[in-house]
Amino acid sequence: MLIIPAIDLKDAQHWVNEGARRLHLVDLNGAFAGTPIHKPVVEAIAKAQPELPIQIGGGIRSLETIEHYLDAGVSFVIIGTKAVQNPEFVEEACKKFAGHIIVGIDAINGVSSIVYTDIARDGLPVIASGGVTNLDDVRNLKGKPGILGAITGRAIYEGTLNLREAQLLLDDQGF
């Protein structure tokens, strides 16, 4: 299992130094605009951290955008809103960019009726997002079948979850 820090397009090197194995970038402006706004920043982070897998979400609405990010060195592209509005787009993206597409499901605010535990039971890997605030949350997720990792943002910035401690907890357990 991975603990994946969510960074708001800053502090990438800090999280690498803390032991991050993957970075989760969110282009919040892009999400609201419906098109990526921070492509140059994402490209710079990917170029500066070529050994670290990076996943990006926010404003991913076209195959051209996906291709651009993958060409820039991003490992995974997250489709959220477009996945709910147009599931056929996800199918097309998965065919064209096999192994590089992640579907983001808002499991807390309920934009989808899909339940992450159902997805995990169906054999699809799940990355939990939202609500991972401390080591107890990490321990609770660690034992769940199908859980690939957890994205955490606010907790690591506010200090209720120490990334290094969380990753060490999982490493000690063989994750």
N, C-alpha and C positions, 0 to 999 in steps of 0.2 A: 504494500500500500504506500502511496505517496502523500506527503503533505505538500500542497502546492500553494505557495504564497501568491495572493492577488496583489499586484502592484498597480498603482495609478500612474504609470508612465514616469516613474522616478525611483531612485534607490535600488536599481537592479543589482549593482555590485554588492551592496550591503547584504542582500538576501543570498547571493551566491556565496559570500563569505560565511554566512550562517548555515550553509549546508543545503540550500535549496537544490533539488534535482530537476525542477521544472519551474518556469515562471508563467503566470497567468496574467496577461495584459488585457485591460478593458479600455476601449476607446468610447468613453461615455458620450462624448460629443457626437461621435459617429453613430452610436446607437439611437440618439434622438434625431439626428439629421437623416438617418437612413442610408448614409454613405460614409466611408472612413474619412476622418478628419486628420488623424495623427499618423498617417503612413510614414512620413519621414522619421518620426521619433521611434516608431516600432522597428523600422529598418535599421536605425542606428543601434538600438538595443540588440537586435539579432546579430548584427555585424560585430558588436563588442563582446558578445557572449556566444561564439559559434559552437562551443561544445555543449551548451545548455539548451535542452528542448524548450521552446517557447510556444505558448498557445495564445491566440488573440481572438477576442470577440468584440462586437460592437459595430453595427453598420455593415455587416456582411450580407449583401443582398444580390451579388452577382458572381458568376463563375470567373469573370475577369478579376474581380477583387481577390478571390481565393487564390487564383494563379499568381497574382502580383505578390501577395504575402508569402506564398510558398517559395517563389523565386527569390524573394528577399532574405530567405533563411529561416522563416518561421516554420515550426514543425507541424502545428495543428491549428486549424481554423474552426472557430465555434460558430455554429448557426443557431440563432435563437428565435427571434420573431419570425423570420422567413420560414423556419421549420414548422412553426405552428400554422402560419398562413398558407404555406404551399409545400406539403410533404414531398411532392414530386421533385421539387428543387433539391431536396436533401438526397433523394435517390440518384439524381443526375450528378450531383457533386461527389457523392461516394463512388460512383462508377468512374468518373474522370480523375478523381484525386484519392484513390483508394488508400486507406490507412492514415489519412490526414484530416479527416472531418470528425468533429465532435458536435453533437446536438446538445444545446443548453436548455435545460428544463428548469423553470422557476418552481422549485418544490415547496418554497415557503409561502410565496404570495399567490400561488394557485393560478398562474396563467394557463396551466395545463391540468387536465384531469389525470395525467399519467403519474403514477406513483413510482418513485425510484426503486423501491424494493421489488416491485413487479418486474421492472426492467432487468434488475440484477438476477432475479429468479429465471428469467427467460434466457440468461446466458450472455447478455450484453454488459460490458463493463460500465460502471457508473462512477462518476466523480461527484461527490457530494459538494454542494455549494450553498453557503448560508447557514448560520447557526453553529459553526465550529468555533467555540469561544475559549476552550481551555483543554487541558490534558484529559479530563474525564470524557469530553466529547470525542477526542481522538481514540481513547480506549474503547468507547462504545462502538465506533465505526469499524475499528480494527478487526473485530471478529465477524463482521457481516459478510456473507458470501457475495462475490461479484463487485465489491467496492474496490475500485482501483486507487482512489485517492480522495483528498478533500481540499477544496479551495478555501483559503482563509485570508481575510483582508484586515478588517477592523481590529480583530483580536490581536494580530501581531503588531499592529501600529499602536494600539492602546496598551499593550503589554500583558493582556490576560492569557496569552498563549505565546510561549517562547518557541520559535521555530526549531532551534537547535535541539532543545529538550524533546520536542514532539518527534522529530526525526530520529533521535537517539532511542526513544521509546520504541518506535517501530523497527528500527534496525536491530535492537536487542531481541525482538520477537521474530526476526527473520523476514521482515517485510521490506 
